[in-house]
């Protein structure tokens, strides 16, 4: 039959290995993303810019304008 080779390919572990590999890559990416802690880094960025803004409003002598 014409469909026998296709069925034989689908019954091998090669297809499962590709699916498992893709799932492992997604899990690894999710783990690396969690390690970067994007929420904490965003808060650090906001407070840094707030500090720069407040510092830019001071005169060189230290008094506010």
N, C-alpha and C positions, 0 to 999 in steps of 0.2 A: 504494500500500500504506500501511497505517497506521504502519508502522515507519520509513518513509523519512525523515520529519522528525527523528526521534530519531537515526537514523544520521547524518544531515547535521549535526546539532549535535555529535555525538561526533567527527566528522571535522574540526571546526574547531580552530583554535589556542586558542580561549577556554578550553577544558578544560585544555589543557597549561599555559596561563598561570596558572591557579589553582593547579595542582600546583606549578609552579615558584615561585610567590609564597609558598606555604606552606613549601616547602623552604628558601627564602631566609630567611624569618622565623625558622624553627627554627635555621638556621645562625647568624644574627645573634644570637639569644638565647644560643646556646651560646658565641659569641665574647664577648659581654658578661659572661656568667657566669664565663668563664675570666679575664677582666680583673679581676674582683672578688677573685680568689684566695681562695676560701672556706677552704681548709685553713690558709693562713697567718693569715688573720684570726681563725680559731678559736684558733690557738696564742697569738696576741697577747691575745685575750680571757682565756684561761686564765691566762697569766702576769700579766696585770693584776689579776685577782681574787686570785691568790695574793699579789701584792704588797700589795693592800689588806688582805687577811686578816693577813698578817705585821705590817703597820704598825699594825693595830688591837690587836694583842697587846702593843704597847709602851706603857709609861707615858709621860706628857708629858716626863719628864726623860730619856728615851731608854733606860731599863733595862727588861728583860723582867720580867713578873710570874710 
